[in-house]
Amino acid sequence: MPQRMIKQVIAGKSLITASPQTTVRDAAQAMSKAHVGAILVIDNGTLAGIFTERDALQRVLAKGVDPTTTPLSAVMTTKPITVSASLPLGHALHLMYDGGFRHVPVVDQGKPIGMVSARDALGDEQCNFERELVQREDINQIL
C-alpha cells in the first residue's frame, strides 16, 4: 500500500479548536460532540497548545481540579510537536511512537490546519473491518 501523505489524511476533516480561556468542561464537551480525543488550543490564530483525553485524566481528574472553572491554559500541553501536511503519515506516526503521544497538530507556516492521530494509521483497514462487521451481523440475522 502506498504511503499516504498527511495532507490526504486531514483533507475534509473539521479543525476542532478552543481558546486558552475555554474551560476544561467546555473543551471536553466539544471533543465529545466531535468524537475526537484532542482539541487544538489557538491564541490569536497561532497554536498555543493541545488538550487531550490524557491531559483530562492526568492533569484534571487525577488531581481533583475543577473542570467547570479551570481554563485549558492551566492544563494543556504547551509547545506540542507539530508536522507539516507535506510529510508522509509515517513521519507523524514515528513522532507519536517516539514521544509516547497519540495526536500531532498539523501546521502550515505556524498556523494550525489539522491534526493527525494514531487512529488515522488504520485508514482503509478500519473501513474494511467495519464493513466486515456489518456483513457478519447480516449473516447472523439470516442464520
Secondary structure as UniProt FT lines:
FT   HELIX           6..10
FT   TURN            11..12
FT   STRAND          17..18
FT   TURN            20..21
FT   HELIX           24..34
FT   STRAND          38..43
FT   TURN            44..45
FT   STRAND          46..52
FT   HELIX           53..55
FT   HELIX           56..61
FT   TURN            62..64
FT   TURN            67..69
FT   HELIX           72..74
FT   STRAND          77..78
FT   STRAND          83..84
FT   TURN            85..86
FT   HELIX           89..99
FT   STRAND          103..108
FT   TURN            109..110
FT   STRAND          111..117
FT   HELIX           118..121
FT   HELIX           123..142
//
